[in-house]
Amino acid sequence: MADLSGVQRAALAHLIERCPDRILSQLLGLAGAMAGDRAGAMREMVEVELLDRRRRDVAFGPLAPLFHPREDGLGGLDFPADLLVRLWRAATRGEPELLPQLDRDDDLSRMVADRLCHSAAVVLRDASDVVWPDVGPERVETMAACLDLAPVMRRALPYLPAWIGRPGVAELAELKLALRQASAVGPGGVERLLEIVFAHMPDARLMLRVLSLIGASGREAATGREEADRLIDRVVSALAQRAAEVVALNPVADENEHRRLAAGLNWCAETLAEIDVALSLGTDSVRAKAVRQARLKIALRLSEHFAAAEKAVDAVLPVERTALAGRMTRPTPRLDQAPDLQAAAKARALLALTGQVRDITAVFGCEAERRQTAEALTGRLATWADEAIERLNDGRATDEVVARKRIGLTAELLGLLGARDASRTVRRRLAIAGSNAGAASRASPPAA
């Protein structure tokens, strides 16, 4: 089989260059399973591209998160993803002999990586119209300054787990050293270094731990104190914004909005818990007021959801008055009407939310209300189901299929609420309810 032509190689190289890493690995496996000169050529091109990407990840690894959007959706310093590829090409064009050194893990490899970052910064400052056209000089200088900080961040990377965990004296000393080195790089160096560290944090609440270490020094003029305060203010502002979004969401609207509400509540709870542990906000500071306001907004909204859950349960537990003796009556389950689909969906959404927030309502200060609501609803649902099953066993259900749907809905709602034992009990009793009456009916001869 003939080898690839020049045009085919150029087209394939263009395609390979734009493939994500996952797809590129699959392409390598596909090429390995094929035979022929063209398959071999494609396999070789893919292997070269994978090797080039590994070396690029080594050299630009400290800055790599800046070229991807944050997972938690918060704003931060970021750059176009394709810029990373152009910077790599520009940095390695004049010194290809250095690239094999990046395959090792030693001091020489790190020196080569830092040199390539420096080369990329020089090219960016000298020929930004080629590497990054149609961008203002301020944005170009920000990127170049981040490349200048790559050696500092490379040294700091191994200490990130300790900074967000339990740092010792040595780890704290490395943090102070990194801040001093960033300050020596140039104006704004500390702020940019913190932005790079922030980009490495998958969640903003983890960054609060690092910022609290910077603010733990008793000296007001400590390096990084002012920059850390600005980043803390950004996280607090994001908390206030996320709280407002959570309050505006309606769990009954649709399943997607329900998921967004649950995710937003979890994020706010985790961030508030981290703020409570990591930061000292005082009582009358702007930050403290913003945090209190966000907490109160969510607590009040959850209270409204809990009240709505009780009303929603009323709508799916119909009762009728049954005579006891004389004029005395009591409410008993009504089993002759099929559940209303809209009312059932609303009850499912609100009770699911009440169960989902069980582990986070303490952060918002409304756990007692949630627990009281959940216990009351569990009792009502279990009692209604118990009486309904008794009526089913006694043959007082005019339509057994409808009655079973009603009782099955209560079991489902108990499960969503978190009362799994009560839900299993109802399901087990329902599985055998009315069986004797049904067997007797099937055994009796048909009427003439």
N, C-alpha and C positions, 0 to 999 in steps of 0.2 A: 504494500500500500504506500502511496506517495506521501511525503512529508507535507506539513502545512506550508502554504504559500505565504508570502510577505503580507498580503492583505488579510489573509485568515489569521495570521499571528497577531496583527495589529488589532483586529476586531476582537479576538479572544482575550488579548491582554486588556483591552478596554473593559470587557465584561468581567474578567477576573478581578480587576482592580476595584470594581464597584460591588462585588459580592460581600455580604456580611461574613464574619468569621465562621458562623455555623454552616452557612451554605457552602463556603469554600472547603470546609472539611468534608462535607458530603460529596462535593465535586471531586475531591481527591480520591475518595473511595470509589466513586463511579469510574474515574479514569484508570484506577488500578485494576478494576475488574474487566477492562476492555483490552483488546489485543490490537496490534498494528502500530505503525510509525506515528500516525496522528495522535492516537491515544497516549503513546509515550511522550510525544511533544507536549500535549496538554498536561499530562501528569508532571512533567518537568517544570512547566510554567507555573502550575499551582504550587508546587513545592517551593519554588523561588519566591513567590508572593507570600506564602506563609512564613518563610524564614525572614523576609524583609519586614513583615508585620511584627514578628517576635522581637526583632532588633529595635524597631521603632517603639514598641511598648517598653523596652528596657530604657531607651534613651529619654523618651518623653513621658514615661510612666508617672512621675510626680505631678505632671500637669494634665494627664489624660482625662480626669473627671470634668475638667473645664470645658471639654468639647462634647459633653452630653448633658441633656436636661436633668434637673434634680428629680429624684424619685418622689419626693414629698410635695412637689409642685411649688415650693417656695422660690422666690427670686434669688438670684446669685450671679456672680461673675461667670459669664459663659462666652464661648466663641463658636463659630461655625465648624461642623465636623470635618468638612472637606479642607479647611485651612490646615489641619494637622498633617494631612497628606502632602500638601504643597510645601509646608515648612520642612518636612522630612526630606523631600526631594532636594530642596534648596540647600539644606545643611549637609547632605551627603554627596552632592554632585562633585565637589572638589576634593574630597578625601575618602574615596571608596575603600582604600586599604585599611581604614580604621574599623570598618564594620565587623570583621571576624572577631575582633576583641570583645564585642558585645555578647558573644556567645558564652563567655565565661562569667563567673560570679566572684569577682575579686576587686581589689582597689583599682587596678588598671582599667577594668571594665567601667567602673564608676567615673574614673577620670575621663575616659573617652566619651561617655554619655554626657557629662557636664560640658565637655568641649563642643559636642554637636549642638547642645542647647545654646551655647554661646554663639556658635556659627549661625544658627537660625535667627537669633536676636539681631546679629549684625546684618544679615540679609534683609530682615524685615525692616530695619531702620534705613538701610541704604537703597532698597529696591522694593518698597511696599507696593508700588503701582504694578509690579509683576506678580508678587506673591499674594497680595491682598488688595486688589484694585477697588476703587470706588468706596473707600473707607476713610473717615477722617483721621487726621494725625494723632488726635488724642486716643482714639481706640487702638491705633497701631502701637503707640507708645505703651499703652497698658499691656498689650500682649507681649511686647518685647521685654517689659519690666518683669512680667511673670516668668519669661524664659531666663532672665537674670537670676531669679529666685529658685530655679530648678535645683541647683546644688544644695541649697539650704533645705528645701523640702525633701530632697532625696535622703539626706541625713536624718530628717525628722520622721520619715515614714515608719520605720520600725517601732517608734515610740507611740504611735497613735493608739494602739490597743490599751497601753498602760495609761495614757492620758484620759481615756474615757472609762477606765476601770478604777484600779487602786494604785495610783502612782507612788513610787517611793522617792527617796531623796535624789537618786540618780536621774530618774525620769523627769522630775521637776527641774533639775539643773539643765537637762537637755532642752526643755521648753524655754527656759530663760535664755539659753544660749541661742536657740533658733530665733527668738525675737530680737536679740541684740544683733545677730548677723543680718537679719532682714532689714533692720534699721540702718545698718551700715551700707547696705546695697544702694540705697538712695531714698529720696523722699517718697513717702507712701509705701515703703517696703513692708512695714509691719501690717498695714491694712490689707495689702495684696496677699501676704503670706496667710493671714487668717481667712481670706476668701478662698485660697487654695485648700487649706485645711477643711474649711466648711464644705467645699465641693467633694471632699473625700468622705464626708459623713452622710450616710444614707438617710438619716433623719436629723432634723434640726435640734431635737432635744439632746442628742449626743454631743452636739457642739456646745451646748450650755455647760457641759461638764468641763470642757477645755477652757471656756471663757471664765468659769468660776475659779479655775486655778490661777489664771492671770490676775483676776481681781482679788485673790486671797492675800496678796501682799499688803502690808500695812502702809506702804509708802504711796502717797497719792501720785507721785511722778514715776511710778514703776513703768518700765517699758511695756507698751501694749495696752495699758489700762484704758486710755481714751478710745482706742480702736475696738477693744473688746466691748466697751459700753455701747458703742454704736451698733455692733452686731447683735448684742442682747436686745437693744431697742427694736431692731428689725424682727427678731423672733417674737417679741411681745406684740408687735403690730400685726404680724402674721397670725398670731393666736386670736387677736381681736377680730380680724377679718374672717378667719375660719369659724369662729363662734357665731358671727353674724350670718354666715352661709348656712351653718347647721340649724340655726333658729328658723331660717326661711324655708327649709326643706320639709316636705310633707311625706311621712312614711306610707300613707294610704294612696298616694298618687299613682305610683307604679313600682315595680320591683327594682328598677334601676335607681330610682330616687331613694328607695329604702336602703339599698346598699351604700349609696353615697352618704346618707345620714349616719349609718352605723360606722362607716370608715371615718367620717368627720368627727364623730363623738369619741372614737378611740384615739384619734390623733390629738384632739384637745385634752383628753384625760391624761395621756402619756406626757404631753408637754407641760400641763399644769403640775403633774406629780414631780416632774424633773425640776421645774421652777421652785416648787416648795422645798425640795431637798438641796438643790445646788446653789440657789441665789438667796441673798439677803436683801429683800426689797424695801424694808422699813414699813411704815404705816401710811404716810401721807405723800409718798413719792408718786410721780406720774406713772411709773411702771406698776406700782402696787395698785393704784386705782384702776388701771387698764386690766390687770389680771383679775381683780375682784369683779369688775363689770362683766368680763367675759364669763367668769364662773357663774355669776348670778343669772345672766341671760340664759345660759344653757340649763341651769337648775329650774328656772321658771318654765322654760319650754318643755322640759321633761315632765314637770308637774302637770302641764296641760295634756301631754300624751297619756299620762297615767289616768287622769280623769276621763279622757276620751275612751280609754280601754274599758273602763267600767261600764260606760254607756254602750259601747259596742257589744259587750257581753250580754247586756240586757236585751239587745235586739236579736240575739241568737238563742236565747233561753226562754222561749214562750211558755207561759203558764195559763192555766184556767182554774176557775173556782170549782172545787169539788165539795159536795155536801158531806158533813160529818154526822151531825145529829141535830135534828130540829133546824134551827136557822144558822147553825154554825157551819162555816165553810173554811177551806184552806186552799192555798195555791198548790197546784200539782203540775208536773210537766205536761205540755200539750204536744202530742206526737202525730197529729193528723195533717200537718203542713210541712212541705219540704223546705229546707233552709233557703233563705233568700241569698242568692249568689253574691250580690253587692255587700250585704251586711256581713256575710261570712268572710269575704275577702278583707273587709275593714277590720274585723275582729282578729283575723290571722295576723295582719300587719302590725296592729297595735300590741297584741300580746307577744308576738315575736320580738318586738322592740323592747318591751318590758323585761323579757327574759334575757335578751342580749346585753343589756346595760347593767346586769347584776354586778359585774366585777369592777365597774368604773364609776358608779353613782356616788360612792364615798368621796371621790375627788371633788365632785360638784356640790357635795353637802346635802344630797337628797336620797341617801340610801335608806333611811328609815321610812320615808314615804313610799319608796319603791317596794320595800319589803312588806309594808303594811298592805299595799295594793295587791301584790302578788299573793300574799296569804289569803286575803279576802276573796280574790278571784278563784284561787285554787279551791277554797271551801265551797264557793257557790257552784262551780262547775262540777266538782265531785259529788256534791249533794244532789244536784239536778240529775246527773247521770245515774246515780244510785237509785233514785226514785223512778226514773224513766225505765231502767232495766227491770225494776220490780213490776211496773205496769206491763211491760212486755212479757214477763214471765207469767203474769196473771191473765194474759190474753186480752187485755184492755186496750191494745193498740189496733186501731181500725185498719191501718196499713203498715204491716211489719217492715216492708222495704223502706218506707219513709222514716219510720221510727228508728231503724238502724242507722240511717244516714244522719239523723239528728244526734244520736248518741255517739256515733263515730266522730262527728265534728267536735263534740266536747272533749273526747280523748285527744284529738289532734291539737286543740287549743291548750290543753293541759301540758302536752309535750312542748309546744312552742313557749309556754310560760316558764318552763324549766322544771315542772312537777312531773318528772319522768315516772316515779313510782306510781303516782295516782293515775297517770296516763296508761301505764301497763295494766294496772288493776281493772280499769274500765274496759280496755280492749279484751282482756281475758274473760271478764264476765259477759261482755257482749258476744263473744265467740260462742258461748254455750247458752245464751239467753234464748228462751222460746223454743229450744230444741225439743223438749218433751211435748209441748203443744203441737209442734209441727209434725213430730213422729206420729202422735195420736191421730192427727188429721189425715196423714197419708195412709194409716192403717185402716181407718173406717171406710166402709163401702160407700160408693157414690149414691146419692139420693136418686130414687126412682123418678 
